[in-house]
Amino acid sequence: MMSAVPSDATVYCVEGMNCSHCEASVENAVKAIDGIESAKASAPAKTLTITGQADESAIRCAVDKAGFTFKGRMQ
């Protein structure tokens, strides 16, 4: 069961996370982007939920640099 996503949040698919350390790596990489208010990664769900305003290409770059695969916005 998925937890409720805040209405102002955007959920992205991120592959390659296997543990809490992976989640923290993705979260910390994305939180460094100007405009991001919060970031929460879930390895089991393969998701990254962010609040705040940031360009999707900046998020993709941060996730890629952290060593994970950014698959884009979830539908």
N, C-alpha and C positions, 0 to 999 in steps of 0.2 A: 504494500500500500504506500503510495507516494504521499509525502506531506504536502500541505497546501503551499502553493507558490504565491508570494505577494503579487498584487495586481501590477505593480511597477517593476517587476523583475522580468528578466529575459533568461531563458534556459537554452543552453547550447549542449551539443553532444561532443564529448571528449573521450577518445579511446586510448587505451594503454595504461590506465590507472589500475593498480592492483591492491593497494593498501592505503592506510591513513597517511603514510609518508608521501605517497604519490598525490593524494588529495591536497595535502599541505603545500606541496611544490606548485601545483596548479593555482591554488588560492593565492599564495604569496606572489607568484608571477603576475597574476591579473590585478591584485590589489595595488601593485606598483604603478598602474596606469592612471593618469590624471582623469578624474571624473568618476571612477569606480567607487561606490560607497561601501559595497560589501560583495563578497564572493564566497560561495559554498560549493565545494565539489563532492561528488558521490561516486566512488569507484564502482560499487555494485550496479548503480543505475546508469553509469557512464554519462553523468550530467555535470554541468557547471552552471549554477544559478547566480546571476549577478544583478545588483541594483546599482543605479547610477547611469551616467551617460558616457559612452566611449565608442569609438569607431570599431566596427567588427573586425576590420583588418588589424587593428592594434591588439585586440584580444587574440586573434589567430596567431599573430607573431609571438606574443608572450607565451601562449600555450606551446607552440612549436619549439621555441627556445628552451622551454622547460623539459622538452623531450617527449611530449605527448602529441596525439593526433587530433587536431581540431576539425570536427565534421560539420560545423555550422549550427544554425538555429534549429531547435526542436519545433515540430509542428504541434 
